[in-house]
């Protein structure tokens, strides 16, 4: 049996977790075209409920926020009830589960919105080849820039989604501010060319996230709210020259809310924009006092090292958890890991294939 630091209990806000391992949020596309969480999704999370913290797949806050085939939402009564069965099943296993709140911004497509363009801070297209849509692969489009007067409506969508998450029984929520989706698009100078109060300066680019945090924490206590950021990432054509200044400011401002945690995509496994020295958890530890979660390409050994040296409090694992539902037990007992499943199986339309059909260690 391992005596690893990963298996020490940890107090996250006002919740005591049994270990320092988190299930990273991963879009798995099993909610159907209605985007309603279902029994097979409950089974998936139950299988992984030995993690100290489960963070759900990204979950859209409104119809406007959609942009990924068959991902779940949290903006109707049926969606809320669907998530309730997931939460109840996880709680029956003693698990702790946070819902990740998502707006896809410019990384969506008009075919998700009855022909209306996706919205973004500015009318700047993703410089990548294509997007998967309900009508197949399509080229990316130039999004519509949100009018200043529309922004309070989007912020309200986050608040309403947080209310529904509370109704569904979630232990907390994570605000998705990473990976080139709407909040990240507001934060970064590459994608935010606005000239109103939400653009221009580092402070103004933070304003939208600040308003979202204010809205969400009006519904859910701050010590049950996390925020995810990706200062080093290139996903969805991101990366800004002033990223170090921007994300240092973001973290220092978020520190004032006494949040549950800051979830940082600090690893470089999925690409780095090479616009300066990558930001590390040690950088964020200087300006953010509460819990830090590291993520992206971690091995068990790297996670143990990061926690032991005091730079991380938890580490989130993504892809290894897909094909190892008992990842926690495998780490604890030094059992070998199953190889990561083929990407073609990750979003299989057959439901359980590549989703809930992975065996535990024998």
C-alpha positions, 0 to 999 in steps of 0.5 A, a space after each residue: 500500500 502506498 503512503 503517498 501524500 496523495 492519500 492524505 485527507 484535505 480540507 477544501 473550503 469547508 469540505 474534508 476530502 479523503 485524498 488529494 486526487 481530483 477527476 478533471 472535467 472532461 467533455 464526454 458527449 453522452 447526454 444526447 441531443 436533448 443535453 439531459 444527464 442520464 443513468 449512464 452518466 451517473 454510472 460513469 461518475 460513480 465508477 470514479 467516485 473514489 477521487 477526493 473531488 469530482 469535477 463534472 464535464 463542462 456543462 452549458 449555462 444556456 442555449 446560447 452557450 452550447 457548441 459541442 455535440 451532446 454535451 450536458 446543460 444546466 438550464 432547464 428543469 429536465 437537465 436539473 433533474 438529470 443532474 440530480 440523479 448523478 449527484 445522488 448516485 455519487 453521494 451514495 458512494 460518499 463522493 464529492 462533486 462540483 459542477 463546471 459552468 461553461 459558455 463556449 463563446 466563439 468556439 461554437 457555430 451557427 448550426 448550434 443556434 438556428 443560424 445565429 452566429 456564436 457570441 464572443 467579446 470581439 469578432 475574431 475567428 478561431 484560426 483552426 481548420 474546423 469544428 464538429 457541429 450537428 451537421 458535420 465538420 464545418 469551418 470556423 466562423 467569425 463570431 458576433 461581438 456581444 453588445 455592452 448591454 447584453 453582458 448582464 444577461 450572460 452574467 445572469 445566465 451564470 447565476 441561474 445555472 448556479 441556482 440550478 446546480 444548488 437545486 440538483 444538490 451539487 457540493 459546489 461549482 467550478 467556473 470554467 475560465 480556461 481553454 479559449 471559451 467565453 470567459 478566457 476570451 474576455 481575459 486574453 488580449 488576443 481575443 478581446 479587442 473591445 473598447 468599452 469597460 470590458 476591454 483594453 486594460 488588464 483590469 477591464 478584461 478581468 471585469 467579466 469574470 469578476 461579475 460572473 464570480 459575484 453572481 455565482 457567489 451570490 447563490 453559492 458560498 464562495 468556499 464552494 466555488 472554484 475557478 479554472 484558468 489556462 494561462 499557458 494553453 493554445 487550445 482554441 487558438 489562444 495565447 497572448 503576449 501579456 499572459 503573465 501580467 493578465 493571469 497574475 492579476 486575475 489570481 490576485 483579484 480572485 484571492 479576495 473572494 476566499 474561493 474554494 480553489 483556483 484550478 490552473 492548467 499549468 502543465 504543457 502536455 497539450 501545447 504551449 504558446 511560447 510567448 514567455 516563460 510558462 506560468 507555474 503553480 509556484 507563481 500562483 501560490 505567491 498571489 492566491 492564498 487558498 487551495 490550488 489544483 494543478 492539471 494537465 499531463 501529471 503522472 502520479 510521481 509529478 503530482 506527489 512532488 508538486 504537493 510535497 513541495 507545497 505548490 499544489 494542494 490537489 492534482 486533477 487527472 483527466 485522460 488516465 481516468 478515462 480508461 482507469 475508473 479505479 485510478 485512485 486504487 491503482 495509485 494507492 496499490 502501485 498497480 499498473 495503469 491500463 493504456 489511455 483509450 483511443 480518442 475515437 472511443 472517447 465520444 462513441 455514440 454507442 454510450 458505454 463503449 469507451 465510457 463505462 466499459 473499462 475494467 477495474 484492476 484484477 
